[in-house]
Amino acid sequence: MKPKYLLPSLLLSFALTPLMTKAEPIENIGHIHNLTFAGENQQTLILGAHIGLFSYEQNSAKQISKESFDVMGLSREPVSGALYASGHPAKGGNLGLLRSDDEGKTFRSISKGINGPVDFHQLAVSSVDPKIVYGVHDGLQVSADGGINWKEGGKLPPKLLQLAASDIKPNKLFAASEQGLFVSDNNGDSWQRILSYPTTSVLVNKGSIFAFVVGKGLVVAEEAEEMQWREINNTFGSQVLLDFAITADGHRLVGLSQYGALLESVDQGRNWQSLPAKPLPVTVQEKNGQIIFQTNCQSCHGIAGVGETYSTEGLTTKGYIFAPALNGSAHAWHHTDDQLLKTIMEGSPRTSKMPAWKATLSKDDALDAIAYLKSLWGETQKRCQGPKHMDRACIGGK
């Protein structure tokens, strides 16, 4: 009997943030939906967010779109470098399909789609035939003329998360879903499952298929050998990648987690770090806390507090509780120091996996560990710790 995967909720709700007119820290732009790299300057990351399109480099984000809109779908046309987008205008409603030929500064309407205006949450453009565009709104829609005219596609895999077009065949399409990774050789009319684990994102680059598979991490296969997968990295802890982008040379990858955090690899996905990189412990208390964490906590909560890595056991066992991330990506910062201290010393009533440490650690040891964890948090998490995380300013990310 095929196991049923109890995939945790991947899509979180975030409030809108005010229009940004200057470069600010990445955490100030609110929820990010999608990623791509700039067409010419591959050091610049392009972010599709709730209030528009942003460029990101040197640890700061700057809005580049003159229009303020919720960028739900984003895909780059590989030949001309044009950007296709879809989403919601600031006043509500749907925008249909948009196109930008100036790296996102301005957009023009291409079409409303079928029964539109549509809101394509998933967009993909074929690199073999750039006139073939795929969008998802109340089902799959397929265009053969650059998004002007559309026809309905076949039934999509259940609980779809992302689409990616083939690099070698014009009508070939990959679909990442909570039910696995699927492939279609006929523009989405029919599908074959090629990975059975929940797959949260998929990307195709120069004949290689990259996918993030829950419980397996980042995996890759060549398009010509779709079943020959190899694991690149599975040290993401409780984080899964909902989207990722890759540079033209294939060396730099940037991923977007379900917590809205950015992760970066500069060695083809083998090693990852937060973007921007987390600072090293500075104070004596933080350094001592790092040792305490590595000795007593890391085996469950992951390296640098990234959380317990998803496993088949955890995903198929009802009531299984994963050890949460403590590095600021999840909800540790919603608790005060006193609440965190109490959990460390007295354990958690929710699970025996978090025992009381009062017989092993002193209060000062526990406080040192908390200081180390807080050194991994961003400035917003530190400022909004505890009950303040529900303040309007904190919810908005400012």
Protein Blocks (a to p, Z undefined) as FASTA:
>chain_A
ZZddddddfbdcdddddddfbdcdfklnopafbdcddfklmmbccdddfkbccddeehia
cdfbfbdcddfbccddfknopacdddddfkgpjebjaddfegolaccdfbgbjhiacddf
bdcddfklmmbccddeeiaaddfegomaccddddddehifbdcddfkbfkbccdddfkbc
cddfegolaccdfbfbdcfbdcdeehiacdddehklpadddfklmmlccdfbdceojacc
fbdcddfkomaccdddfkopacddfegolaccddddddddfblmlmmmmmmmmmmmmmmn
oghhlopaddfklmmmghiacdddfehpammmmpcfklmmmmmmnopfkbcklccfklmp
cfklmmmmmmmmmmmpcfklmmmgcjllmpmklmnoZZ
